[in-house]
Amino acid sequence: MALKQIDHGTVDYHVMVQLRNEILRKPLGLTLGKHELDKEKDDILIAAYEDDKMLGCCILSPVDNSTLRLRQMAVQGNLQG
């Protein structure tokens, strides 16, 4: 498994958004809006891959100069647990 930092707005980013929507939002009847996605431009976006398939992802958001907040962690359903 390889970890990769993703750039906002790229093809990989859109795959990440789809994974997050499927795993985290859809079960709650929610979606990610443009305003919410625009706020992620300054976050650290990380994805885990096997070959070229995204297995999971997460976002690290700066809280202050020494703290990051882990959020929006999503893992393919068949790999959870």
C-alpha positions in Angstrom: 0.0 0.0 0.0 1.3 3.5 -0.9 0.3 6.8 0.6 0.1 9.8 -1.7 -0.6 13.5 -1.1 -3.3 14.7 -3.4 -3.7 18.2 -4.9 -7.0 19.9 -4.6 -9.0 19.9 -7.9 -7.1 17.0 -9.6 -8.6 13.8 -10.9 -7.4 12.0 -7.8 -9.1 14.7 -5.7 -12.4 14.0 -7.4 -12.0 10.2 -6.8 -11.4 11.1 -3.1 -14.6 13.2 -3.0 -16.6 10.3 -4.5 -15.2 7.9 -1.9 -16.0 10.3 0.9 -19.5 10.8 -0.5 -20.1 7.1 -0.8 -18.7 6.0 2.6 -19.4 9.0 4.9 -22.1 11.2 3.4 -24.6 9.0 1.4 -25.5 6.8 4.4 -26.5 10.0 6.2 -28.4 11.5 3.3 -25.8 14.2 2.9 -23.6 15.4 0.0 -20.5 17.6 -0.2 -21.2 21.0 -1.6 -18.9 23.3 -3.6 -18.6 25.7 -0.7 -17.4 22.9 1.6 -15.0 21.6 -1.0 -13.5 25.0 -1.7 -12.5 25.2 2.0 -10.3 22.2 1.5 -7.8 24.1 -0.7 -5.4 24.7 2.2 -5.8 21.2 3.8 -3.4 18.3 3.4 -5.2 15.6 1.4 -3.9 12.1 1.7 -5.0 8.8 0.0 -3.9 5.2 0.3 -3.5 3.2 -2.9 -2.9 -0.3 -4.0 -1.8 -0.3 -7.6 -3.9 2.5 -9.0 -7.0 2.0 -6.8 -7.8 4.4 -4.0 -8.4 2.3 -0.8 -8.9 5.1 1.6 -8.4 8.8 2.3 -8.3 11.4 4.9 -7.9 15.2 5.4 -5.5 16.9 7.7 -6.7 20.5 8.5 -4.4 23.0 10.3 -5.8 24.1 13.6 -2.7 26.2 14.6 1.0 26.2 13.9 1.6 22.9 15.8 -1.7 21.1 15.5 -3.6 19.3 12.6 -7.1 17.9 12.9 -7.8 14.5 11.2 -11.1 14.5 9.4 -13.1 12.9 6.7 -11.4 9.5 6.9 -13.0 7.1 4.5 -12.0 3.5 3.7 -13.5 1.3 1.0 -16.4 -0.7 2.5 -14.9 -4.1 1.8 -11.7 -3.1 3.7 -13.3 -1.8 6.9 -13.1 -3.6 10.2 
